[in-house]
Amino acid sequence: MKRTMILLLSMLLLLLAACGKENEQQAFQPGAPVEAAFTLEPKELVAGDTVTFSVKVTQDGQPVDDAKEVKFEWWKDGQEKHETIPASLQGDGVYTAQQTMNEPGSYFVYYHVTARDFHNMQKTPFTVTNKAGETPGPGATPVPEAGADPSHDHGATGHANAETVDYHFSPADNIKVATPTALTVHLMKDNKALDKATVKFEFWRGTDQKHSFVDATETAAGQYDGNVQFPTAGDYTVKVHVEKGEIHDHKDFSLSIK
């Protein structure tokens, strides 16, 4: 009888341990990916119109109203300067922002959605036409013909090649001197996540000759993280290096460490 009780107790303990391990594994299962659906209104824009950028954010088909950050980045084709405007939650997972488009031409807009440990971004082209009866002024960007596929290098300064990489650099908030800090970069190519790339962060202060390098790890499709420690305060340059197949690209970003 005593042996039977011991055997039953042992089996019960093993069963409880197995259940606990299974529950622990379930608890650490990653959540479903966050999805984003972008629209802009009106679809046919005339110079002077106000466009509404909108993105609906969902997870498992349910609206996400607690996104950490939603913003829209837009620029005119051929211009290096990009404008970024924050989005406001309208409810039911819909975030919007408005912008008046004063000049005709070809434009691009990126939505950036950071929510529940996911980051989504995608580039969309759009066109602003002249007002009826007006002609473009000198130096105006020509409006493409219907069906044209304009392109814009939102990527690197440096290597000139046909492979355009789009970057979204996200350093941690409140970076402190001599403290390990997370740097994150999201990479896109042809509006798809650039995964399985070799990515490095190179950084240096001001005109310092010594540069430091840190390997980045891909933590999600197209998302690369690295831990960097800035030894002293000052203005730093962080160069993101990307290699995959024939892609050899880089882009510089500025950081001020206090």
Residue pairs with C-beta under 8 A, 6 or more apart in sequence:
31 59
31 116
31 117
32 59
32 60
33 59
33 118
34 57
34 58
34 59
34 64
34 113
34 115
34 116
34 118
34 120
35 57
35 58
35 59
35 120
36 55
36 56
36 57
36 58
36 111
36 113
36 120
36 122
37 55
37 56
37 58
38 53
38 54
38 55
38 111
38 122
38 124
39 54
39 55
39 56
40 51
40 52
40 53
40 54
40 109
40 124
40 126
41 51
41 52
41 54
42 49
42 51
44 129
45 51
45 101
45 126
45 127
45 128
45 129
46 104
46 128
46 129
46 130
46 131
46 132
47 101
47 102
47 103
47 104
47 128
47 129
47 130
47 131
47 134
48 100
48 101
48 102
48 131
49 100
49 101
49 128
50 98
50 99
50 100
50 101
51 98
51 99
51 100
51 101
51 126
52 96
52 97
52 98
53 72
53 74
53 85
53 87
53 96
53 97
53 98
53 99
53 109
53 111
54 94
54 95
54 96
55 70
55 72
55 87
55 94
55 95
55 96
55 111
55 113
56 63
56 92
56 93
56 94
56 95
57 63
57 64
57 67
57 70
57 93
57 94
57 95
57 113
57 115
57 120
58 64
58 93
59 115
59 116
62 93
63 92
63 93
63 94
64 93
64 115
64 116
65 89
65 91
65 92
65 93
66 115
66 116
67 89
67 95
67 113
67 114
67 115
67 116
68 114
68 115
69 86
69 112
69 113
69 114
69 115
70 86
70 87
70 89
70 95
70 111
70 112
70 113
70 114
70 115
71 84
71 85
71 86
71 87
71 97
71 111
71 112
72 84
72 85
72 87
72 97
72 99
72 109
72 110
72 111
72 112
73 82
73 83
73 84
73 109
73 110
73 111
73 112
74 82
74 83
74 84
74 85
74 99
74 107
74 108
74 109
74 110
75 81
75 82
75 83
75 107
75 108
75 152
75 154
76 103
76 105
76 106
76 107
76 141
77 105
77 106
77 107
77 108
77 141
77 150
77 152
78 141
78 152
82 154
83 99
85 97
85 99
86 97
87 95
87 96
87 97
87 111
88 95
88 96
88 97
89 95
90 96
95 113
101 107
101 128
103 128
103 140
103 141
104 128
104 129
104 130
104 136
104 140
104 141
104 143
105 127
105 128
105 140
105 141
105 142
105 143
106 125
106 127
106 141
106 142
106 143
106 144
106 150
107 125
107 126
107 127
107 128
108 123
108 124
108 125
108 126
108 152
108 154
109 123
109 124
109 126
110 121
110 122
110 123
110 124
110 154
110 166
110 168
111 120
111 121
111 122
111 124
112 119
112 120
112 121
112 168
113 119
113 120
113 121
114 170
118 220
119 168
119 170
119 184
119 186
119 220
119 223
121 166
121 168
121 186
121 188
122 188
122 191
123 154
123 166
123 188
123 191
125 150
127 143
127 144
128 143
129 143
130 136
130 143
136 142
136 143
144 150
151 164
153 164
154 164
154 166
154 167
155 164
155 165
155 166
155 167
155 249
155 251
156 165
156 167
156 242
156 249
156 250
156 251
157 250
157 251
157 252
158 249
158 250
158 251
158 252
159 248
159 249
159 250
161 246
161 247
161 248
161 249
163 189
163 246
163 247
163 249
164 189
164 190
165 187
165 188
165 189
165 194
165 242
165 247
165 249
165 251
166 187
166 188
166 189
167 185
167 186
167 187
167 240
167 251
168 185
168 186
168 188
169 183
169 184
169 185
169 238
169 240
169 251
169 253
170 183
170 184
170 185
170 186
171 181
171 182
171 183
171 184
171 238
171 253
171 255
172 181
172 182
172 183
172 184
175 181
175 230
175 255
175 257
176 257
177 230
177 231
177 232
177 233
177 257
177 258
178 229
178 230
178 231
178 232
179 229
180 227
180 228
180 229
181 227
181 228
181 229
181 230
182 225
182 226
182 227
182 228
183 201
183 214
183 216
183 225
183 226
183 227
183 228
183 238
184 223
184 224
184 225
185 199
185 201
185 216
185 223
185 224
185 240
186 193
186 222
186 223
186 224
187 193
187 194
187 197
187 199
187 222
187 223
187 224
187 242
188 194
188 222
189 247
192 222
193 221
193 222
193 223
194 222
194 242
194 244
194 247
195 218
195 221
195 222
196 218
196 244
197 218
197 224
197 242
197 243
197 244
197 247
198 241
198 242
198 243
198 244
199 215
199 216
199 218
199 224
199 226
199 240
199 241
199 242
199 243
200 213
200 214
200 215
200 216
200 226
200 240
200 241
201 213
201 214
201 216
201 226
201 228
201 238
201 239
201 240
201 241
202 211
202 212
202 213
202 238
202 239
202 240
202 241
203 211
203 212
203 214
203 228
203 230
203 236
203 237
203 238
203 239
203 255
204 210
204 211
204 212
204 236
204 237
205 230
205 232
205 234
205 235
205 236
206 234
206 235
206 236
212 228
214 226
214 227
214 228
215 226
216 224
216 225
216 226
217 224
217 225
217 226
218 224
219 225
228 238
230 236
230 255
230 257
232 257
233 257
233 258
234 256
234 257
235 254
235 255
235 256
235 257
236 254
236 255
236 256
236 257
237 252
237 253
237 254
237 255
238 252
238 253
238 254
238 255
239 250
239 251
239 252
239 253
240 250
240 251
240 253
241 249
241 250
242 248
242 249
242 250
243 249
